[in-house]
Amino acid sequence: MLTTLAAMVVMASCAQTPRGDGGTPEVLAIPATDLAEFVRRYTTDRDGVGRFYDVEWSEARFDRMDALFKEWQDRLAAVPYDGLSLDAKVDATLLRLEIGHERARLDLSRRRLAEMDPLLPFRGAVQSLEWSRRKMERVDAENAAGSLAGLPEQIKALRKRIKKAEGNEAKEGEIGVSAVVAQRASGAVREIRRTLREWFDFYNGYQPEFSWWTRKPYTEAVEALDEYAKFLREEIAGLKGKDDDPLVGDPIGAGALAADLSSEAIALSPAELVAIGERELAWCEARMKEASRAMGLGDDWKAALARVKAGHVPPGEQDDLVTEQARFAIAFVRERDLVTVPALCDETWRLTMISPEVQKVLPFAAYGGQNMMVAYPTDAMKHDDKLMSMRGNNRHFTRIVTPHELIPGHHLQRFVSERSRPYRLIFSTPFFVEGWALYWEMRLWELGYATTPEDRLGMLFWRAHRAARIIVSLRFHLGEMTPAEMIEFLVDRVGHERWGATSEVRRFIGGDYSPLYQCGYMIGGLQLIALRRELVETGRMTDKAFNDAVLSQNTMPIEVLRAALRGEAPAREFVPTWRFDAGN
């Protein structure tokens, strides 16, 4: 028998569920005294609708996803919040933030489509063919062929009107296009081509009349789309796949940045976050000078850093180095009883090597799928790139990167998250995911993990890098810093090799990461340090209990995590207010 609260949740869910036949709800009711099943059902619906409405850059996708999010917002609002447990109130808060974030991202996508639409006049015609197929409507091959036959000439005429936007207004009849919009539009054209291919492949060879009518116009349309995408990418955006290609990113602007910060439960403004980055970078520079003096090089920390970079292993030995460092880090945290490291977690990590091509955007180690991806040059790389990669992945830099990626960092984090409240993985945030690894870099510093000035410089390099990431990434999205200026900042203020700095910036601005991802490393780490001070240094929890509790809650914005660990339920209409200041 359902409890009273469970029955209320069921009724609330059914009340918001549309009925297809006037009787039975289309979606099953959700009988739960907590909201775990509620979150799982939302995740299933979101993923299912997203997979079906997967035609990128289409109003049909935008409208259907937005309707789904609005429907689930209404369902969540109908849940009797006051009667929920603390854990369920945390889930409700997380789900409200998540859905709000999804709707904000849709709004940004709509604005970006509006910027591209003059370059995509054929978009609607191609997408309508695919949507008709999705509805199981019978294809009119002759009409479809006629629609496709006009596409190459349409693109040919359009290309003549497109000009690079270089600060001058376009002449009458011309379309001035910036590198940013050209790059984005090139990707959109490739998506339209993919949609067209899926539509064609469904019927081709299956309906003889279809192939007879459409094969030739389809082939010509695909060729025109491919050439057009290349034209936008290479001629307008200037991206030709060369090492000296310009760095072109897609800043989201102050408004979208503010919306993202709100959904991540960050109560500070971008300017305040940049100020924290500057403060932390200054702290790192002071400590680097101390390490430099200990090496006999005075305040010349760049000379000291150059000596540290020279301490790399010979070709073919980086994997052995990482293995040795990983085992040392695991023993370090176990001997001090800092966090639970399950035997199976220790058993199930491995190493893979990053390819030269991937190192163009990922020049250092990373974590993925139970393995640490190791960056080190191969025989296929240019000589100068080999040397820079070896310097950037030297012994002392790698010594702190290894626990960041494996244990007690991301490998341990992922191991626990897949076993403790795994339904919360949809609330993933860089402030928690990357913040956890940065928190351990800071804690290991405090615990004397570095025993030599060279090791201290290795740790400080990365800490300075995280501080610089806050500054350059936020200022880029605010339109205050160009990619070239970002590279110079990383080289001058952090001590990066130019190859590594360029690779990093290319990754920062490429659009594969959320705009707050780079900021999330250090800010999330500082939030966790501040939370530890509240709970551990006041005697309320031991280090091990705190670290285990953080992992067991799974990923979420740190201010919501703070409420959960303090036993304080978030308000129903939660608004971030925590103005943490972890200091140094």
TIKOL-792231 format. One line per field, with one value per residue (C-alpha): residue number from 1; x, y, z; residue in three letters. Coordinates in Angstrom, 2 decimals, decimal comma, padded with zeros to 5 digits. Layout:
<nodes>
i: c(NUM_...) .
x: c(X_...) .
y: c(Y_...) .
z: c(Z_...) .
aa: c(ALA_...) .
</nodes>
This chain:
<nodes>
i: c(1_2_3_4_5_6_7_8_9_10_11_12_13_14_15_16_17_18_19_20_21_22_23_24_25_26_27_28_29_30_31_32_33_34_35_36_37_38_39_40_41_42_43_44_45_46_47_48_49_50_51_52_53_54_55_56_57_58_59_60_61_62_63_64_65_66_67_68_69_70_71_72_73_74_75_76_77_78_79_80_81_82_83_84_85_86_87_88_89_90_91_92_93_94_95_96_97_98_99_100_101_102_103_104_105_106_107_108_109_110_111_112_113_114_115_116_117_118_119_120_121_122_123_124_125_126_127_128_129_130_131_132_133_134_135_136_137_138_139_140_141_142_143_144_145_146_147_148_149_150_151_152_153_154_155_156_157_158_159_160_161_162_163_164_165_166_167_168_169_170_171_172_173_174_175_176_177_178_179_180_181_182_183_184_185_186_187_188_189_190_191_192_193_194_195_196_197_198_199_200_201_202_203_204_205_206_207_208_209_210_211_212_213_214_215_216_217_218_219_220_221_222_223_224_225_226_227_228_229_230_231_232_233_234_235_236_237_238_239_240_241_242_243_244_245_246_247_248_249_250_251_252_253_254_255_256_257_258_259_260_261_262_263_264_265_266_267_268_269_270_271_272_273_274_275_276_277_278_279_280_281_282_283_284_285_286_287_288_289_290_291_292_293_294_295_296_297_298_299_300_301_302_303_304_305_306_307_308_309_310_311_312_313_314_315_316_317_318_319_320_321_322_323_324_325_326_327_328_329_330_331_332_333_334_335_336_337_338_339_340_341_342_343_344_345_346_347_348_349_350_351_352_353_354_355_356_357_358_359_360_361_362_363_364_365_366_367_368_369_370_371_372_373_374_375_376_377_378_379_380_381_382_383_384_385_386_387_388_389_390_391_392_393_394_395_396_397_398_399_400_401_402_403_404_405_406_407_408_409_410_411_412_413_414_415_416_417_418_419_420_421_422_423_424_425_426_427_428_429_430_431_432_433_434_435_436_437_438_439_440_441_442_443_444_445_446_447_448_449_450_451_452_453_454_455_456_457_458_459_460_461_462_463_464_465_466_467_468_469_470_471_472_473_474_475_476_477_478_479_480_481_482_483_484_485_486_487_488_489_490_491_492_493_494_495_496_497_498_499_500_501_502_503_504_505_506_507_508_509_510_511_512_513_514_515_516_517_518_519_520_521_522_523_524_525_526_527_528_529_530_531_532_533_534_535_536_537_538_539_540_541_542_543_544_545_546_547_548_549_550_551_552_553_554_555_556_557_558_559_560_561_562_563_564_565_566_567_568_569_570_571_572_573_574_575_576_577_578_579_580_581_582_583_584) .
x: c(000,00_001,28_002,05_000,03_002,96_003,50_-000,16_000,09_003,07_001,13_-001,87_000,34_002,03_-001,24_-002,77_-000,05_-000,11_-001,87_-004,47_-004,42_-007,93_-009,65_-009,08_-005,79_-002,75_-000,17_002,63_002,51_002,11_005,23_004,73_007,68_008,18_011,40_012,02_014,59_012,04_010,64_014,12_014,63_011,33_012,24_015,61_013,95_011,43_014,06_016,35_013,54_012,10_015,61_016,49_013,32_013,47_017,16_017,12_019,57_018,84_015,15_012,24_010,40_013,14_013,28_009,51_009,05_011,92_010,69_007,17_008,61_010,61_007,58_005,48_008,01_008,32_004,57_004,75_007,53_005,61_002,68_004,77_004,01_007,42_006,97_006,29_009,40_012,50_015,73_017,12_013,97_014,06_017,62_016,45_013,59_015,97_018,42_015,71_014,32_017,78_018,43_015,20_015,72_019,19_017,86_015,31_017,97_020,16_017,25_016,82_020,51_020,24_017,25_019,21_022,17_019,94_018,47_022,01_022,69_019,35_020,18_022,95_020,63_017,65_017,43_017,20_013,42_012,99_015,47_014,20_010,58_011,47_012,86_010,00_007,54_009,39_009,34_005,53_005,38_003,86_004,23_007,06_006,32_009,54_008,88_008,21_011,17_013,43_012,21_012,93_016,46_017,20_017,05_019,39_022,77_021,77_020,37_023,70_025,67_023,72_024,03_027,82_028,18_026,44_028,41_031,31_033,59_032,39_035,50_034,02_032,38_028,69_027,67_026,71_023,18_022,44_025,49_025,50_028,30_029,32_031,71_034,17_032,23_028,90_030,58_032,13_028,84_026,93_029,43_028,61_024,89_025,28_026,99_024,07_021,61_023,62_023,43_019,66_019,37_021,50_019,35_016,20_017,63_019,10_015,73_014,07_016,99_016,99_013,79_011,34_012,41_010,47_012,15_015,65_014,72_013,55_015,92_019,34_020,83_019,40_020,32_023,93_024,23_022,61_025,03_028,01_026,74_026,23_029,73_031,31_029,25_030,24_033,88_033,47_032,06_034,68_037,76_037,06_034,93_036,05_039,61_039,82_041,72_042,93_046,41_048,49_048,41_044,61_043,04_041,36_037,62_035,28_031,64_031,28_027,85_027,72_026,97_023,27_023,72_026,70_024,54_021,87_024,47_025,83_022,33_021,68_025,01_023,94_026,81_025,88_028,90_029,05_031,55_033,56_033,76_034,88_037,57_038,76_039,07_041,11_043,42_043,82_044,63_047,05_048,91_049,14_050,60_053,17_054,36_054,74_056,53_059,09_059,60_060,24_062,53_064,61_064,85_066,30_068,94_067,38_066,13_062,72_063,08_060,28_060,22_063,86_062,97_059,97_062,19_064,46_061,45_060,17_063,50_062,91_060,93_061,35_062,86_060,54_058,58_058,69_055,79_053,38_055,78_056,10_052,33_051,85_054,44_052,89_049,37_050,36_052,17_049,08_046,77_049,08_049,32_045,58_045,09_047,86_046,33_042,79_041,54_038,91_037,56_039,26_037,36_039,57_037,60_038,17_041,91_041,83_039,93_041,95_044,30_046,22_045,78_047,88_046,53_047,04_048,99_045,78_043,89_046,85_046,12_043,16_044,15_047,89_047,89_046,52_042,76_040,34_037,74_036,05_038,12_041,38_043,83_044,72_048,43_049,85_053,35_054,83_054,97_057,27_054,61_054,81_056,95_060,27_059,40_055,99_057,65_059,93_057,11_054,92_057,74_058,32_054,61_054,28_057,43_057,84_056,90_053,83_052,62_053,08_049,97_048,08_048,04_046,08_043,85_042,81_042,82_042,70_041,60_040,43_038,19_038,50_037,42_034,74_033,27_033,46_031,34_028,95_027,95_027,11_025,65_022,55_023,49_020,25_021,89_024,46_022,16_022,94_026,60_028,41_032,09_032,01_031,54_033,27_036,40_036,08_036,57_039,88_041,05_040,01_042,41_045,21_044,76_044,48_047,57_049,46_048,38_049,39_052,94_052,52_055,31_058,65_061,00_060,86_060,61_057,50_056,06_056,57_054,85_051,81_051,87_052,00_048,68_047,12_048,13_046,72_043,32_043,30_044,16_041,36_038,83_040,18_040,62_037,46_035,09_036,63_036,41_032,68_032,17_033,88_036,79_039,60_040,48_041,86_045,28_045,24_044,23_047,29_049,63_048,15_048,75_052,32_053,26_051,39_051,41_054,53_052,88_054,65_053,05_051,98_050,24_048,65_047,30_045,88_044,25_042,63_041,42_039,67_038,30_036,54_035,64_032,12_032,53_032,53_030,04_031,14_031,67_033,63_037,11_035,98_034,50_037,85_039,21_035,93_034,50_037,69_037,56_033,91_034,75_037,68_035,34_032,76_035,41_036,39_032,77_032,32_035,76_037,74_034,82_034,87_031,49_033,00_036,32_038,20_037,26_033,58_033,44_035,13_033,01_029,84_030,68_031,13_028,04_025,79_026,89_027,29_025,43_026,08_028,20_025,79_023,09_025,62_026,38_022,72_022,57_025,68_024,60_021,16_019,43_016,75_016,90_013,97_011,34_012,21_015,93_018,08_021,88_023,22_026,45_029,32_032,11_035,67_038,08_041,17_044,54) .
y: c(000,00_003,45_005,89_009,10_011,07_008,55_008,75_012,53_012,27_009,81_012,14_015,11_013,22_012,01_015,47_016,79_013,84_014,37_011,75_010,35_008,85_010,81_008,02_006,29_008,52_008,15_008,12_005,79_007,38_007,62_006,01_007,19_008,62_010,16_011,64_009,17_007,46_010,85_011,90_008,59_009,00_012,54_011,31_008,54_010,93_013,54_011,00_009,27_012,48_013,76_010,62_010,83_014,59_014,47_016,62_019,29_022,98_022,39_024,27_020,98_019,73_023,00_023,19_019,56_019,59_022,86_021,46_018,43_020,59_022,77_019,66_018,35_021,73_021,61_018,08_019,06_022,11_019,85_017,62_018,25_019,65_020,23_016,55_015,29_013,97_015,98_013,76_014,24_018,01_017,98_016,00_018,43_021,39_019,71_018,82_022,35_023,78_021,20_021,81_025,56_025,10_022,96_025,63_028,34_026,29_025,95_029,72_030,15_027,60_029,45_032,71_031,04_029,50_032,94_034,22_031,38_031,14_033,53_031,06_028,02_028,74_025,03_023,88_023,73_021,77_019,07_018,79_018,55_015,48_013,76_014,79_013,43_010,11_010,10_010,48_007,42_009,46_007,98_009,61_011,51_010,68_012,94_016,02_015,22_014,98_018,36_019,91_018,49_019,41_023,11_022,96_023,18_026,33_027,84_027,28_028,56_031,83_032,12_031,71_034,71_036,91_035,79_038,00_038,00_040,42_042,44_045,45_046,85_046,81_044,46_046,06_045,76_042,13_040,85_038,82_039,74_036,68_036,59_033,75_032,63_032,35_030,80_028,07_027,35_027,39_025,00_022,53_023,10_022,35_019,07_018,22_018,99_016,74_013,97_014,41_014,20_011,06_009,33_010,20_008,94_005,73_004,73_004,50_003,89_000,37_-000,42_001,59_001,29_004,36_006,44_005,57_006,23_009,75_010,88_009,26_011,89_015,03_013,57_012,99_016,51_018,01_016,18_017,35_020,94_020,75_019,32_022,05_024,72_023,52_023,57_027,06_028,42_026,68_027,39_030,55_032,51_031,16_030,51_027,01_024,73_022,05_023,54_024,14_027,87_028,06_030,98_030,10_030,67_030,32_031,07_033,31_033,17_036,71_038,15_037,26_033,57_033,44_034,80_032,19_029,41_030,66_030,66_027,08_026,04_027,66_030,15_033,36_035,30_037,41_036,76_039,78_038,38_035,00_036,65_038,49_035,14_033,84_036,83_036,39_032,70_033,33_035,91_033,39_030,82_033,28_034,06_030,35_029,74_032,39_030,65_027,34_029,09_030,52_027,06_025,86_028,62_030,69_033,69_035,02_033,83_031,29_030,92_029,75_027,34_026,12_025,57_023,35_021,40_020,91_019,41_016,60_014,33_010,62_009,20_008,06_004,94_005,35_007,69_004,83_003,35_006,76_007,21_003,71_004,32_007,69_006,25_003,55_006,11_008,38_005,51_004,48_008,12_008,58_005,09_005,42_008,69_007,25_010,24_008,55_005,07_003,42_000,20_-002,69_-003,04_000,65_000,16_-002,93_-001,51_001,39_001,29_003,55_004,48_006,78_009,96_010,13_013,00_014,28_014,37_016,04_019,11_019,78_017,56_018,06_016,71_013,67_013,14_010,57_008,56_005,21_003,72_004,74_007,60_008,87_009,62_012,40_011,90_012,50_009,80_009,36_010,92_014,37_017,27_017,60_020,87_019,54_016,43_018,53_020,78_017,75_016,14_019,35_019,77_016,23_016,11_014,10_016,89_018,10_014,51_013,75_015,76_015,08_011,35_011,53_014,18_011,73_008,45_008,06_010,04_012,05_011,19_007,40_007,10_009,73_007,91_004,54_005,80_007,86_004,78_002,99_005,70_007,59_007,04_008,70_012,01_011,71_013,84_016,74_016,63_019,93_020,82_022,56_019,13_016,83_018,91_020,65_017,29_016,70_020,28_019,94_017,00_018,95_021,59_019,07_017,17_020,47_021,07_017,51_017,86_015,69_017,67_016,91_018,90_022,43_020,84_018,91_022,06_023,89_021,04_021,39_025,18_025,18_023,35_025,42_028,59_027,08_026,53_030,12_031,38_029,27_031,23_034,50_033,65_031,57_034,01_037,03_035,26_034,60_038,18_039,41_040,90_038,63_037,18_033,65_035,14_037,10_033,95_032,13_034,96_035,04_031,31_031,55_034,67_034,24_030,44_029,37_027,19_025,99_027,83_024,54_023,49_026,90_026,90_023,40_024,41_027,53_025,62_023,25_026,05_027,81_024,86_024,46_020,88_022,07_024,23_027,87_027,46_024,22_025,72_028,02_025,03_023,42_025,91_027,49_024,05_023,09_026,27_025,63_022,13_023,47_026,03_023,34_021,13_023,99_024,29_020,59_019,08_021,87_022,54_018,91_017,93_015,31_013,55_013,99_010,50_010,91_014,22_012,94_009,79_011,83_014,19_011,25_009,40_012,39_012,21_015,16_018,43_022,16_022,62_024,96_022,28_019,71_022,04_022,03_018,23_017,68_020,28_018,65_021,83_021,35_023,85_026,23_025,19_028,18_027,80_030,77_030,56_032,85_031,22_033,66_031,30_032,53_029,66_031,87_030,31) .
z: c(000,00_-000,88_001,87_001,97_000,57_-002,22_-003,15_-003,30_-005,66_-007,84_-008,01_-008,77_-011,59_-013,09_-012,88_-015,18_-017,59_-020,93_-021,86_-025,35_-025,29_-022,57_-020,04_-019,31_-018,71_-021,46_-018,88_-015,91_-012,50_-010,36_-006,94_-004,85_-001,40_-002,68_-006,11_-007,44_-009,68_-010,67_-011,87_-013,67_-015,50_-016,53_-017,80_-019,81_-021,34_-022,15_-023,77_-025,67_-027,08_-027,82_-029,77_-031,87_-032,47_-033,34_-036,47_-035,39_-035,96_-036,58_-035,05_-034,65_-032,30_-030,38_-029,96_-028,90_-026,41_-024,92_-024,56_-022,77_-020,38_-019,65_-018,99_-016,48_-014,81_-014,24_-012,87_-010,51_-009,33_-008,41_-006,14_-002,41_-001,58_002,15_002,81_001,03_002,75_002,72_-000,03_-002,11_-001,64_-002,92_-005,97_-006,57_-006,42_-008,76_-011,26_-011,26_-011,93_-014,65_-016,55_-016,32_-017,75_-020,61_-021,55_-021,42_-023,76_-026,17_-026,18_-027,00_-029,82_-031,27_-031,27_-032,94_-035,60_-036,32_-036,95_-039,41_-041,17_-044,06_-044,94_-044,82_-047,12_-048,05_-044,42_-044,20_-047,44_-046,44_-042,90_-044,03_-046,11_-043,03_-040,73_-043,28_-043,20_-039,38_-039,54_-041,83_-044,65_-048,12_-050,03_-053,24_-055,09_-058,08_-055,94_-053,70_-056,74_-057,94_-054,55_-054,49_-058,10_-057,32_-054,35_-056,18_-058,07_-054,88_-053,14_-056,14_-056,14_-052,36_-052,38_-054,69_-052,12_-049,05_-048,02_-045,02_-042,39_-041,55_-039,79_-042,94_-043,70_-046,48_-049,78_-051,07_-051,88_-050,01_-046,79_-044,42_-042,42_-039,47_-038,97_-035,90_-037,72_-040,79_-038,66_-036,93_-040,22_-041,78_-039,02_-039,56_-043,27_-042,41_-040,12_-042,93_-045,22_-042,60_-042,38_-046,17_-046,26_-043,61_-045,54_-048,84_-047,39_-045,93_-049,37_-051,72_-053,16_-051,30_-053,41_-057,07_-058,17_-055,44_-056,64_-060,26_-059,47_-056,76_-057,17_-059,50_-057,82_-054,41_-055,47_-056,85_-053,75_-051,45_-053,49_-053,36_-049,59_-049,06_-051,18_-049,43_-045,96_-047,06_-048,53_-045,28_-043,17_-045,28_-047,27_-044,80_-041,40_-042,63_-041,12_-043,49_-041,08_-040,85_-037,74_-038,41_-038,75_-036,89_-033,60_-034,00_-031,03_-030,34_-027,24_-025,63_-024,21_-020,79_-020,71_-021,46_-019,09_-016,28_-017,01_-016,89_-013,56_-012,10_-013,23_-011,68_-008,38_-008,43_-006,61_-007,89_-011,06_-013,86_-012,70_-009,17_-010,48_-012,61_-009,48_-007,68_-010,61_-010,42_-006,65_-006,96_-009,81_-007,73_-004,87_-007,25_-008,61_-005,08_-004,26_-007,57_-006,67_-003,32_-005,10_-007,57_-004,73_-003,18_-006,51_-006,41_-009,21_-007,23_-008,23_-011,83_-011,65_-015,44_-015,40_-012,61_-014,59_-017,65_-015,55_-014,29_-017,86_-018,87_-016,38_-018,68_-019,26_-022,47_-025,29_-024,41_-020,62_-019,85_-019,12_-016,57_-014,91_-014,66_-013,26_-010,56_-009,67_-009,55_-007,08_-004,92_-004,80_-003,86_-001,03_000,11_000,66_002,09_004,65_005,88_005,84_003,83_001,68_001,02_-001,98_-002,78_-003,89_-007,14_-007,93_-007,44_-009,64_-012,61_-014,00_-016,96_-019,33_-022,99_-025,17_-026,79_-030,56_-032,18_-033,78_-030,48_-028,78_-030,92_-028,59_-025,64_-025,06_-021,51_-019,72_-019,31_-017,90_-019,75_-019,35_-016,51_-018,11_-017,87_-021,30_-021,38_-023,55_-024,91_-028,39_-031,04_-034,03_-036,30_-034,68_-035,84_-034,02_-032,27_-031,26_-029,81_-027,63_-026,44_-025,62_-023,64_-021,70_-021,06_-019,73_-017,60_-014,39_-012,02_-013,95_-014,33_-010,64_-009,70_-012,94_-012,17_-008,87_-010,47_-013,18_-011,23_-007,44_-005,45_-008,47_-011,40_-011,41_-007,79_-008,37_-011,34_-009,58_-006,68_-008,82_-010,80_-007,54_-005,28_-006,43_-010,11_-011,24_-010,26_-013,04_-015,21_-012,87_-013,83_-013,40_-013,86_-010,48_-008,91_-011,41_-012,02_-008,66_-006,91_-008,68_-007,97_-004,34_-004,09_-005,74_-003,03_-000,21_-001,39_-001,38_002,21_003,16_001,84_-001,26_-002,93_-001,23_-003,50_-004,95_-008,41_-007,37_-005,81_-009,10_-010,91_-008,64_-008,83_-012,62_-012,76_-010,01_-011,86_-015,03_-013,37_-012,09_-015,56_-017,04_-015,01_-016,36_-020,03_-020,50_-018,85_-020,51_-023,87_-023,45_-022,30_-025,49_-023,54_-024,74_-028,14_-028,65_-029,48_-026,22_-024,34_-025,69_-024,74_-021,24_-020,73_-022,03_-020,07_-016,78_-016,43_-018,32_-020,95_-024,05_-026,97_-028,56_-025,36_-024,84_-028,40_-027,97_-024,70_-026,15_-029,19_-026,78_-024,57_-027,43_-029,67_-028,33_-027,07_-023,45_-021,59_-021,32_-017,57_-017,81_-017,55_-014,74_-012,90_-012,06_-009,53_-008,46_-007,68_-005,86_-003,77_-002,95_-001,67_000,34_001,92_002,66_004,25_006,53_007,66_008,37_009,09_010,72_013,08_014,19_012,75_010,44_009,90_006,63_005,51_006,43_004,58_001,42_001,35_001,89_-000,97_-003,35_-002,14_-002,89_-006,55_-008,87_-008,26_-007,80_-004,68_-002,89_-003,11_-001,89_001,02_002,04_001,83_003,96_006,52_006,75_005,60_002,98_000,09_-000,13_-002,67_-004,84_-004,24_-005,25_-004,83_-002,10_-000,88_-001,28_-000,36_000,09_000,57_000,76_000,12) .
aa: c(MET_LEU_THR_THR_LEU_ALA_ALA_MET_VAL_VAL_MET_ALA_SER_CYS_ALA_GLN_THR_PRO_ARG_GLY_ASP_GLY_GLY_THR_PRO_GLU_VAL_LEU_ALA_ILE_PRO_ALA_THR_ASP_LEU_ALA_GLU_PHE_VAL_ARG_ARG_TYR_THR_THR_ASP_ARG_ASP_GLY_VAL_GLY_ARG_PHE_TYR_ASP_VAL_GLU_TRP_SER_GLU_ALA_ARG_PHE_ASP_ARG_MET_ASP_ALA_LEU_PHE_LYS_GLU_TRP_GLN_ASP_ARG_LEU_ALA_ALA_VAL_PRO_TYR_ASP_GLY_LEU_SER_LEU_ASP_ALA_LYS_VAL_ASP_ALA_THR_LEU_LEU_ARG_LEU_GLU_ILE_GLY_HIS_GLU_ARG_ALA_ARG_LEU_ASP_LEU_SER_ARG_ARG_ARG_LEU_ALA_GLU_MET_ASP_PRO_LEU_LEU_PRO_PHE_ARG_GLY_ALA_VAL_GLN_SER_LEU_GLU_TRP_SER_ARG_ARG_LYS_MET_GLU_ARG_VAL_ASP_ALA_GLU_ASN_ALA_ALA_GLY_SER_LEU_ALA_GLY_LEU_PRO_GLU_GLN_ILE_LYS_ALA_LEU_ARG_LYS_ARG_ILE_LYS_LYS_ALA_GLU_GLY_ASN_GLU_ALA_LYS_GLU_GLY_GLU_ILE_GLY_VAL_SER_ALA_VAL_VAL_ALA_GLN_ARG_ALA_SER_GLY_ALA_VAL_ARG_GLU_ILE_ARG_ARG_THR_LEU_ARG_GLU_TRP_PHE_ASP_PHE_TYR_ASN_GLY_TYR_GLN_PRO_GLU_PHE_SER_TRP_TRP_THR_ARG_LYS_PRO_TYR_THR_GLU_ALA_VAL_GLU_ALA_LEU_ASP_GLU_TYR_ALA_LYS_PHE_LEU_ARG_GLU_GLU_ILE_ALA_GLY_LEU_LYS_GLY_LYS_ASP_ASP_ASP_PRO_LEU_VAL_GLY_ASP_PRO_ILE_GLY_ALA_GLY_ALA_LEU_ALA_ALA_ASP_LEU_SER_SER_GLU_ALA_ILE_ALA_LEU_SER_PRO_ALA_GLU_LEU_VAL_ALA_ILE_GLY_GLU_ARG_GLU_LEU_ALA_TRP_CYS_GLU_ALA_ARG_MET_LYS_GLU_ALA_SER_ARG_ALA_MET_GLY_LEU_GLY_ASP_ASP_TRP_LYS_ALA_ALA_LEU_ALA_ARG_VAL_LYS_ALA_GLY_HIS_VAL_PRO_PRO_GLY_GLU_GLN_ASP_ASP_LEU_VAL_THR_GLU_GLN_ALA_ARG_PHE_ALA_ILE_ALA_PHE_VAL_ARG_GLU_ARG_ASP_LEU_VAL_THR_VAL_PRO_ALA_LEU_CYS_ASP_GLU_THR_TRP_ARG_LEU_THR_MET_ILE_SER_PRO_GLU_VAL_GLN_LYS_VAL_LEU_PRO_PHE_ALA_ALA_TYR_GLY_GLY_GLN_ASN_MET_MET_VAL_ALA_TYR_PRO_THR_ASP_ALA_MET_LYS_HIS_ASP_ASP_LYS_LEU_MET_SER_MET_ARG_GLY_ASN_ASN_ARG_HIS_PHE_THR_ARG_ILE_VAL_THR_PRO_HIS_GLU_LEU_ILE_PRO_GLY_HIS_HIS_LEU_GLN_ARG_PHE_VAL_SER_GLU_ARG_SER_ARG_PRO_TYR_ARG_LEU_ILE_PHE_SER_THR_PRO_PHE_PHE_VAL_GLU_GLY_TRP_ALA_LEU_TYR_TRP_GLU_MET_ARG_LEU_TRP_GLU_LEU_GLY_TYR_ALA_THR_THR_PRO_GLU_ASP_ARG_LEU_GLY_MET_LEU_PHE_TRP_ARG_ALA_HIS_ARG_ALA_ALA_ARG_ILE_ILE_VAL_SER_LEU_ARG_PHE_HIS_LEU_GLY_GLU_MET_THR_PRO_ALA_GLU_MET_ILE_GLU_PHE_LEU_VAL_ASP_ARG_VAL_GLY_HIS_GLU_ARG_TRP_GLY_ALA_THR_SER_GLU_VAL_ARG_ARG_PHE_ILE_GLY_GLY_ASP_TYR_SER_PRO_LEU_TYR_GLN_CYS_GLY_TYR_MET_ILE_GLY_GLY_LEU_GLN_LEU_ILE_ALA_LEU_ARG_ARG_GLU_LEU_VAL_GLU_THR_GLY_ARG_MET_THR_ASP_LYS_ALA_PHE_ASN_ASP_ALA_VAL_LEU_SER_GLN_ASN_THR_MET_PRO_ILE_GLU_VAL_LEU_ARG_ALA_ALA_LEU_ARG_GLY_GLU_ALA_PRO_ALA_ARG_GLU_PHE_VAL_PRO_THR_TRP_ARG_PHE_ASP_ALA_GLY_ASN) .
</nodes>
